């Protein structure tokens, strides 16, 4: 089953998480309206977009590059 939440690690930002999951920072903010992107904390969880057939992952990779490899826990 694809992930629908992401637990933040130290140093991550909305932009880096969006890039890693092939979406946009704007979409992550739409899914997390009560999250302050300037005050993220390691361990905080973010909602992720549901995986579905769309152009968003392609466009996000085109704009922000390929997703990075999964970070070790």
GIJOTA-V177369 format. One record per residue. N is the residue number from 1. PSI is psi in degrees with one decimal (none if undefined). Layout:
n:N psi:PSI
n:N psi:PSI
This chain:
n:1 psi:131.6
n:2 psi:150.4
n:3 psi:141.7
n:4 psi:-0.3
n:5 psi:152.5
n:6 psi:129.1
n:7 psi:120.6
n:8 psi:142.3
n:9 psi:160.3
n:10 psi:135.5
n:11 psi:-7.7
n:12 psi:153.3
n:13 psi:169.4
n:14 psi:-41.9
n:15 psi:-43.3
n:16 psi:-37.8
n:17 psi:-42.9
n:18 psi:-44.4
n:19 psi:-44.0
n:20 psi:-31.5
n:21 psi:9.2
n:22 psi:37.4
n:23 psi:-167.3
n:24 psi:154.2
n:25 psi:-38.6
n:26 psi:-43.4
n:27 psi:-41.2
n:28 psi:-40.1
n:29 psi:-34.5
n:30 psi:-36.7
n:31 psi:-12.9
n:32 psi:64.2
n:33 psi:-21.7
n:34 psi:6.6
n:35 psi:129.0
n:36 psi:110.8
n:37 psi:-13.6
n:38 psi:-2.8
n:39 psi:45.1
n:40 psi:146.1
n:41 psi:137.2
n:42 psi:135.3
n:43 psi:-18.6
n:44 psi:143.3
n:45 psi:140.0
n:46 psi:142.2
n:47 psi:141.2
n:48 psi:154.7
n:49 psi:147.2
n:50 psi:134.0
n:51 psi:130.5
n:52 psi:162.2
n:53 psi:113.0
n:54 psi:175.7
n:55 psi:-11.0
n:56 psi:-47.4
n:57 psi:-39.5
n:58 psi:-47.3
n:59 psi:-39.5
n:60 psi:-42.8
n:61 psi:-38.6
n:62 psi:-42.8
n:63 psi:-40.7
n:64 psi:2.5
n:65 psi:178.4
n:66 psi:147.3
n:67 psi:144.1
n:68 psi:159.8
n:69 psi:152.4
n:70 psi:135.0
n:71 psi:146.1
n:72 psi:149.4
n:73 psi:none
